[in-house]
Every structure is written in structure tokens, then in C-alpha cells.
Amino acid sequence: MSDMFPVLDLRDTERGPQARAEFLDRLRAAAHDTGFFQLVGHGVDGSAELLDLAREFFALPQKSREALDILDSPHFRGYSQLGRERTRGIPDLRQQLDVGPERPGAPGPGDPAYLRLVGPNQWPAELPALRPAVLDWMSRLTEVSHRLLRLLLEALETPADFLDAVVDPDPQVHFKLLHYPGPAAGADDAEGQGAGIHKDLGLLTLLLQDDKGGLQVAVDDGRFVDVPVVPGAFVVNLGELLEVATRGYLRATVHRVVRPAPGVDRYSAPFFFSPRLEASMQPLPSPYVSAAGGVVHDPDNPLFACYGENVMKGLQRGFPELVARHHPDLLAPAGR
């Protein structure tokens, strides 16, 4: 299983030419074969403290969390109660807090729908330490993600700065605090999904998870296998836009999260690194890409080169109540 989810040490890129070349070979293989790997040596500390803040947030009184209801945010920011977000139409049995870049939101008439994602976050007054901790975490993971993206391009024999134009100076980033509560013993919903079967939408996802496990990845024979918990590691996976840009050479692999056992609580914190909302992906000038067979098209999941269009596709499916309340003009089917 370690070969399926290799542990890559980012420090190897600074340990001389041979160590760097070996790192790039392993990175390319992981991104091509599975689309998932574990990253250590990233230099980002504070993981335990962040997960402690997640526990504190989800332990706040229900009234305090509901004051941040995502349904009150036209920008898809805030707290979601158990089952609010859906994957393939089925409620995900998790609570979450969605956070994006802190910006004023003021889309004008005729602006693309994806500009409605630009806006302020919602923060709990009862937990003032959360806002600076999360914003600092997002800043540090943005730097790691950009570095990792450049290394991935280098591994594909593509100029390392080829995608700088789509992520600089202002990549679209998205962060979630997640709580997966295990069902009560004998509960009717014990078989529900933690997070349903899906692919991520952008470029890279860096996931911090606790020691409970639960993340599963689909392999070639259709089986789902558990991603091991590696202390201090980020689980890294590729998003759909890298699959598009590499004509399918790199994989945005289907994955899911199973519910914890009764009485067990799982906490995690995924960070999503993506191009600017208006940016579109172009095929990478790489010998690996030119020889690739092309993206396998799923009629239930159309892929768009423009990131803003791709992410709106997912949000329209995931938050139908929010769309109905704030964006009724987007209620036309979004692909799945």
C-alpha cells in the first residue's frame, strides 16, 4: 500500500541533484499512477493546534454555529450542518466551515456567475483565535502548493513557470474545517456517506487529517482502498484541471470518505489550490502530455477549462438550497 500512496519528502529537492531527480521521478509516477501521495518535509507546523481549533469550533453551541449558516452567504462561505452539502445528490453526513480569500464581493450585472464566489467569510465571535489561525494556514499552504505545482511541471519536463500565469498573483483558494461524527449505536442513518464519491475541481488538494482515517481512493479495478494515516503528512491529490491540462496523463482520482464507527469523531482540514476564477487551462508542453490518450469524458461530470465554470458546476450540485435562495437564475442543471 505504501507504493500506492508514496511518502514524498519535500526536503529531498534541496539535497543535491540526485535526490532532486529521484523526488521528481517519484512525484511524476504518483501523479500519473494514482493521483494521490503523502507529503512530508513541507515545513508547515501547527497541525495539532489547527485540529484542536476545529474541535473547539464544532463544540460551540449549535446556536453559535448556526449564526454562521452558509445558506445566509451568497458567496458559499460559512457553517454547514450535518447533511447540508451533497455529493451526487446524496447528503454528506458531516459538518463543515467553508472559508475563502477575504475580499469584498460586488459582482456587477452581466458578470460571470463565478464572480459570486468572491466575498467575505463568516467567523465565530466566541472563538477569536480561529480567524488568524486559518488565514495564516491558508497563506502557508498557498506557498507550499505553488512550490509543489512548479515541481510537478518540472517532473513533466515542462517549464516550471508555465502555470504561473493562471495562479499569480491571486490564486483561488478554498479551505474547509470538517467534522465527521460517527452515528449513534443502532441509528437509522449508520450507513450514510461521510463524503460521497467525487473528484476535486481545481489543481491541488492538501489534506490534513487526524488519526481516525476514513479517506478512500478508487483503484483501477473499482475497489476503494484506505489511505494510510502518516503523522505530519499532508495527503495530496490532483484536481480535474490538471487532468484536463495533461490530456489525462495526470489523474484526478475518484475518492470518498466513509463515516467513522459509532461514537468516533473524525476531524480534517482540506485546502484546495486552484487558478484564478477567470483563468483557463491550456495543454502543458510536455512529452508525457503529447503522448497521452486524452481525458476520459464522463457525461455526468463535464469538465471545463475555465476554473470558475468548473467550481460553479460543483457548487450548484453541492448546495442546491443556497443556489435557490441567492442565485435562482443558476437553477438549470449543472451537469450532475
Secondary structure, 3 states (H helix, E strand, C coil): CCCCCCEEEHHHHHCCHHHHHHHHHHHHHHHHHCCEEEEECCCCCCHHHHHHHHHHHHCCCHHHHHCCEHHHCCCCCEEECCCCCEECCEECCCEEEEECCCCCCCCCCCCCHHHHHCCCCCCCCCCCCHHHHHHHHHHHHHHHHHHHHHHHHHHCCCCCCCCHHHHCCCCEEEEEEEEEECCCCCCCCCCCCCEEEECCCCCEEEEEECCCCCEEEECCCCCEEECCCCCCCEEEEECHHHHHHCCCCCCCCCEEECCCCCCCEEEEEEEEEECCCCCECCCCCCHHHHCCCCCCCECCECCCCEHHHHHHHHHHHHCHHHHHHHCHHHCCCCCC
